Amino acid sequence: MLEQEQSELEARVAGLRDFEQRYRTGLKDYIQDQLRDLDATPSPEPEPSAEVPADRA
């Protein structure tokens, strides 16, 4: 009885560890893709200021 319950729990733990590994791998891949996309996106040009500098006023 206890041996069967232990085997079932060990199988469940193994399944959860497998799920965790797949989840972490997928999350890491997703984040890396997002970072690559961010690196490939050009930064926006700063808008020219409408204010006149104080030394030119």
Beta strands, then each sheet from edge to edge (+ up, - down):
end
